[in-house]
């Protein structure tokens, strides 16, 4: 299927590795030029070179912290008028809510709610004026089924979900859609860190934790960044203009609900 977005431009946040990298790769395969972002310059530039070599599109690498105003300004200076925005950020730490103070909550809300809202605010009116825009927020399955040790993430990401629910119904008439992509267990650094956390808490070997996690998923495995990126690319396509304000689960069937 031709997604109809060749020649468009995108900002993909937190895309030096993991799910963000999967999204960037999939968009590049469709002929989309990219501004990619990460905090580590070396890993980011390596990803940029790999994308250029694989797909021949223009890739600008911006090493910055997008959770700061200065970082967002640097990212937007590289592409003030993207056709596509993929909001993504590393989640806050795991733990018991009793161990977190106000600063921890403020950091979580800033990274996983305020930052994507600020980037949407900076880009959505240009999309509306041009008559095309696709915004995808990478959130978490935790907004559908909260995960106890991810209390910071549960709260912050649900806040973003509520914001998007309202705005997405206002922009869709202008062919600007906003959807949330909810990953379950994907084989990324964050998942592996979770396995190490669980192993430390339980005293079990980390390989046993990993194997048990894969076995619990109805699919019998963890997802891959490549299949996550393919779904993101479809949401950014011309074929998804009638789809907005949705929570798109990619979790191998682990969410047990009917709705």
C-alpha positions in Angstrom: 0.0 0.0 0.0 1.3 3.5 -0.9 0.7 5.6 2.2 0.7 8.8 0.2 3.2 10.7 2.3 6.3 10.7 0.1 7.8 14.2 0.2 6.2 15.1 3.6 8.4 16.1 6.5 8.3 14.8 10.1 9.7 15.4 13.5 10.1 12.2 15.5 11.1 12.6 19.1 13.2 10.2 21.1 14.1 8.3 17.9 17.8 7.3 18.3 16.6 3.8 19.4 13.6 1.8 20.4 10.1 2.6 19.4 10.9 6.1 18.2 13.6 4.7 15.9 11.1 2.2 14.5 8.7 5.0 13.7 11.5 7.1 12.0 12.6 4.1 9.9 9.1 3.4 8.8 8.3 7.0 7.8 11.7 7.2 6.0 10.8 4.1 4.0 7.7 6.0 2.7 9.8 8.9 1.5 9.3 11.2 4.5 12.2 13.6 5.4 13.0 13.6 9.0 14.2 15.5 12.0 15.1 13.0 14.6 15.9 13.6 18.2 17.7 12.1 21.2 19.8 13.2 24.1 22.9 11.2 23.1 24.6 12.7 20.0 26.6 9.6 19.1 23.7 7.2 19.0 21.5 9.7 17.3 23.9 10.4 14.5 24.5 6.7 14.0 20.7 6.2 13.5 20.6 9.2 11.1 23.3 7.6 9.0 21.6 4.3 8.9 18.3 5.9 7.8 20.0 7.9 5.1 21.8 4.8 3.8 18.7 2.6 3.9 16.1 5.0 2.4 17.9 8.0 0.9 15.8 10.7 2.6 17.1 13.9 4.3 17.6 13.3 8.0 18.5 16.1 10.4 19.7 14.9 13.8 19.1 17.2 16.8 20.6 16.2 20.0 18.7 17.9 22.8 16.4 17.4 25.7 12.9 18.2 24.4 11.5 18.3 27.9 13.1 21.8 28.2 12.0 24.9 26.4 15.4 25.3 24.9 15.4 21.8 23.6 12.0 22.2 22.0 13.1 25.5 20.4 16.2 23.7 18.9 14.1 20.9 17.5 11.5 23.2 16.0 14.2 25.4 14.5 15.3 22.4 12.4 11.7 22.1 11.1 9.2 24.8 12.1 6.4 23.4 9.9 6.4 19.6 10.0 3.6 17.7 8.3 3.9 14.9 10.8 4.8 15.0 14.5 5.5 11.9 16.5 5.7 12.7 20.2 7.7 10.2 22.2 9.7 10.3 25.5 11.2 7.9 27.9 8.9 7.0 30.7 9.5 8.1 34.3 11.0 5.6 36.8 9.2 2.7 38.3 8.5 2.5 42.0 6.0 2.9 44.8 4.1 6.2 44.8 5.0 6.6 48.5 8.6 7.1 47.5 7.9 9.9 45.0 7.8 13.6 45.9 6.3 16.6 44.2 9.4 17.1 42.0 9.1 13.6 40.7 5.5 14.1 39.7 6.3 17.5 38.1 9.1 15.9 36.1 6.8 13.1 34.9 4.0 15.5 33.9 6.5 17.8 32.2 8.0 14.9 30.1 4.9 12.9 29.3 2.2 15.5 29.2 3.4 19.1 28.9 6.2 18.5 26.4 3.9 16.8 23.8 1.3 19.5 24.3 3.8 22.3 23.8 5.0 20.6 20.5 1.4 20.2 19.4 0.8 23.8 20.1 3.8 24.9 18.1 2.9 22.9 15.0 -0.8 22.2 14.7 -1.9 25.6 13.4 0.5 25.3 10.5 -0.9 21.9 9.7 -4.4 23.3 9.7 -3.4 26.1 7.4 -1.8 23.6 4.9 -4.8 21.2 5.1 -2.8 18.2 6.2 -1.3 17.0 9.5 -0.7 13.8 11.4 0.2 13.8 15.1 0.9 10.5 16.9 1.6 10.4 20.6 3.5 7.4 21.8 2.0 6.7 25.2 1.5 3.4 27.0 -0.9 0.5 27.5 -0.9 1.8 31.1 -3.6 4.4 30.1 -5.9 1.5 29.5 -4.8 -0.8 32.2 -2.6 0.9 34.8 0.6 -0.8 35.9 1.1 -0.5 39.6 4.9 0.3 39.6 4.4 2.8 36.8 2.3 5.2 38.8 4.1 8.3 37.5 3.6 7.2 33.9 0.0 6.2 34.6 -0.9 9.7 35.8 1.0 11.8 33.3 0.0 9.9 30.2 -3.6 9.9 31.2 -3.5 13.7 31.3 -2.2 13.8 27.8 -4.9 11.4 26.7 -7.6 13.6 28.1 -6.2 16.7 26.3 -6.0 14.9 23.0 -9.6 13.7 23.3 -10.8 17.3 23.1 -8.4 18.8 20.6 -8.5 15.9 18.1 -12.2 16.5 17.4 -11.5 20.2 16.5 -8.6 19.6 14.1 -10.0 16.6 12.1 -12.2 18.9 9.9 -8.9 20.4 8.6 -7.4 16.9 7.8 -5.3 17.1 10.9 -5.6 14.0 13.0 -4.2 13.3 16.5 -4.0 9.7 17.8 -2.3 7.9 20.6 -0.3 4.8 20.0 -0.2 2.6 23.1 2.7 0.0 23.2 2.5 -3.0 25.4 5.6 -5.1 26.0 8.1 -4.3 23.2 11.6 -5.6 23.0 13.4 -2.3 23.9 15.8 -1.0 26.4 13.0 0.1 28.7 11.4 -3.4 28.7 14.8 -4.9 29.6 15.2 -2.4 32.4 11.9 -3.5 33.7 13.0 -7.1 33.7 16.1 -6.1 35.7 13.9 -4.2 38.1 11.6 -7.2 38.6 14.6 -9.6 39.0 16.1 -7.3 41.7 12.8 -7.2 43.5 12.1 -10.9 43.3 15.6 -12.4 43.4 14.8 -14.4 40.3 17.2 -14.6 37.3 16.5 -11.9 34.7 16.3 -14.5 31.9 13.5 -16.3 33.8 11.7 -13.0 34.2 12.0 -12.3 30.5 10.8 -15.8 29.5 7.9 -15.6 31.8 6.9 -12.2 30.5 6.9 -13.4 26.9 4.9 -16.5 27.9 2.2 -14.4 29.6 1.5 -12.4 26.5 -1.2 -14.1 24.3 1.2 -13.8 21.3 3.9 -15.7 23.2 6.4 -13.0 22.5 7.3 -9.3 22.7 6.7 -6.8 20.0 9.3 -5.4 17.7 10.1 -1.8 17.0 9.7 -2.5 13.3 6.0 -3.5 13.6 5.4 -0.6 15.9 6.9 1.8 13.4 4.7 0.3 10.6 1.5 1.1 12.6 2.8 4.6 13.3 3.4 5.1 9.6 -0.2 4.0 8.7 -1.6 6.5 11.3 0.4 9.2 9.5 -0.8 8.2 6.1 -3.4 9.8 3.8 -5.6 6.7 4.5 -6.0 7.6 8.2 -7.8 10.9 7.8 -11.0 9.6 9.2 -9.4 8.3 12.3 -8.7 10.7 15.2 -8.7 10.8 19.0 -8.1 7.1 19.2 -6.1 4.9 21.6 -4.4 2.4 19.3 -3.2 -0.6 21.3 -0.3 -2.7 20.2 0.2 -5.2 22.9 -0.1 -8.7 21.5 -3.6 -9.0 23.0 -2.5 -8.6 26.6 -5.2 -6.0 27.5 -8.1 -8.1 28.5 -11.0 -5.7 28.0 -13.7 -5.7 25.4 -13.5 -1.9 24.9 
